[in-house]
Amino acid sequence: MIVFTVRILCEFQGRRIFHADNLTKELRVLEQYGLVHRDVNREVPPKVEYSLTEIGKKFLQVIDSLEVFANEYQDYLNSR
């Protein structure tokens, strides 16, 4: 299972790449669509974890296919 916290997603190699508030809003939308599951752990400080649902995992396959197409299309455009 893939599990991420907002803090992990907001920082990459020590650099902030997302603002936590914006990322949280986007994750809530994905939760409403059923693509991610939100799990709130009652700790101090509070910890919220997000994981892909089964349908979210299937959608990830679609995104991966789009990436492959985009790369192939870019190669096609570069060869013209």
TIMILUM-976754 format. One record per residue (C-alpha): residue number from 0; residue in one letter; chain; x, y, z. Coordinates in pm, 1 decimal, m for minus. Layout:
N
+-----+---+---+----------+----------+----------+
|   k | r | c |     east |    north |       up |
+-----+---+---+----------+----------+----------+
| NUM | A | A |        X |        Y |        Z |
...
+-----+---+---+----------+----------+----------+
This chain:
80
+-----+---+---+----------+----------+----------+
|   k | r | c |     east |    north |       up |
+-----+---+---+----------+----------+----------+
|   0 | M | A |      0.0 |      0.0 |      0.0 |
|   1 | I | A |    125.0 |    347.1 |    m86.8 |
|   2 | V | A |     83.1 |    589.8 |    203.3 |
|   3 | F | A |    189.4 |    952.7 |    208.7 |
|   4 | T | A |    160.6 |   1229.3 |    461.2 |
|   5 | V | A |    113.2 |   1589.8 |    352.0 |
|   6 | R | A |    456.1 |   1680.6 |    491.1 |
|   7 | I | A |    625.2 |   1414.3 |    277.3 |
|   8 | L | A |    441.2 |   1529.1 |    m33.7 |
|   9 | C | A |    517.0 |   1896.5 |     28.6 |
|  10 | E | A |    891.0 |   1850.7 |     53.6 |
|  11 | F | A |   1126.6 |   1687.8 |   m190.0 |
|  12 | Q | A |   1496.5 |   1663.7 |   m111.3 |
|  13 | G | A |   1453.4 |   1928.1 |    157.0 |
|  14 | R | A |   1286.4 |   2179.4 |    m76.1 |
|  15 | R | A |    924.2 |   2283.8 |    m45.7 |
|  16 | I | A |    747.5 |   2198.7 |   m371.3 |
|  17 | F | A |    383.9 |   2241.3 |   m262.4 |
|  18 | H | A |    212.1 |   2460.5 |    m10.2 |
|  19 | A | A |     45.2 |   2229.1 |    242.2 |
|  20 | D | A |   m289.6 |   2412.8 |    230.5 |
|  21 | N | A |   m316.5 |   2378.5 |   m147.2 |
|  22 | L | A |   m213.6 |   2015.6 |   m139.7 |
|  23 | T | A |   m465.4 |   1939.7 |    133.5 |
|  24 | K | A |   m745.0 |   2093.4 |    m76.6 |
|  25 | E | A |   m647.3 |   1882.3 |   m377.2 |
|  26 | L | A |   m627.9 |   1566.6 |   m166.8 |
|  27 | R | A |   m975.0 |   1636.3 |    m26.1 |
|  28 | V | A |  m1112.1 |   1659.9 |   m381.7 |
|  29 | L | A |   m945.3 |   1329.1 |   m470.0 |
|  30 | E | A |  m1101.3 |   1182.5 |   m156.2 |
|  31 | Q | A |  m1446.9 |   1305.7 |   m263.7 |
|  32 | Y | A |  m1397.0 |   1130.6 |   m599.2 |
|  33 | G | A |  m1299.0 |    811.2 |   m419.4 |
|  34 | L | A |   m941.2 |    804.7 |   m553.1 |
|  35 | V | A |   m766.2 |    841.4 |   m216.2 |
|  36 | H | A |   m846.4 |    738.3 |    139.2 |
|  37 | R | A |   m780.6 |    977.1 |    427.0 |
|  38 | D | A |   m684.4 |    828.6 |    763.5 |
|  39 | V | A |   m660.3 |   1059.2 |   1065.8 |
|  40 | N | A |   m443.9 |    926.8 |   1347.6 |
|  41 | R | A |   m530.7 |   1076.8 |   1684.4 |
|  42 | E | A |   m177.6 |   1168.5 |   1786.5 |
|  43 | V | A |    m10.7 |   1481.8 |   1913.9 |
|  44 | P | A |     60.0 |   1645.0 |   1679.6 |
|  45 | P | A |   m223.4 |   1506.8 |   1462.2 |
|  46 | K | A |   m110.2 |   1291.6 |   1171.5 |
|  47 | V | A |   m313.3 |   1247.2 |    854.0 |
|  48 | E | A |   m217.5 |    981.3 |    601.9 |
|  49 | Y | A |   m347.3 |    944.5 |    247.4 |
|  50 | S | A |   m342.8 |    625.5 |     44.7 |
|  51 | L | A |   m474.4 |    526.0 |   m295.5 |
|  52 | T | A |   m803.3 |    336.9 |   m302.7 |
|  53 | E | A |   m843.9 |     39.6 |   m534.9 |
|  54 | I | A |  m1006.3 |    262.2 |   m798.4 |
|  55 | G | A |   m727.4 |    517.1 |   m742.0 |
|  56 | K | A |   m470.4 |    248.5 |   m820.8 |
|  57 | K | A |   m655.3 |    168.3 |  m1143.4 |
|  58 | F | A |   m664.6 |    538.0 |  m1234.2 |
|  59 | L | A |   m290.1 |    557.5 |  m1174.7 |
|  60 | Q | A |   m251.6 |    305.3 |  m1458.1 |
|  61 | V | A |   m438.1 |    550.0 |  m1685.5 |
|  62 | I | A |   m204.4 |    831.8 |  m1582.1 |
|  63 | D | A |     96.9 |    610.2 |  m1651.7 |
|  64 | S | A |    m40.9 |    534.3 |  m1999.6 |
|  65 | L | A |    m88.8 |    906.4 |  m2064.6 |
|  66 | E | A |    272.3 |    966.9 |  m1966.4 |
|  67 | V | A |    391.2 |    703.3 |  m2212.1 |
|  68 | F | A |    180.4 |    859.6 |  m2488.2 |
|  69 | A | A |    304.0 |   1210.1 |  m2404.3 |
|  70 | N | A |    666.5 |   1098.1 |  m2424.8 |
|  71 | E | A |    608.7 |    919.3 |  m2756.0 |
|  72 | Y | A |    421.1 |   1219.0 |  m2894.1 |
|  73 | Q | A |    701.7 |   1452.0 |  m2788.5 |
|  74 | D | A |    949.2 |   1227.5 |  m2972.2 |
|  75 | Y | A |    722.3 |   1238.3 |  m3276.6 |
|  76 | L | A |    706.8 |   1619.1 |  m3265.5 |
|  77 | N | A |   1082.9 |   1646.2 |  m3222.7 |
|  78 | S | A |   1143.3 |   1425.1 |  m3526.0 |
|  79 | R | A |    936.9 |   1640.5 |  m3761.3 |
+-----+---+---+----------+----------+----------+
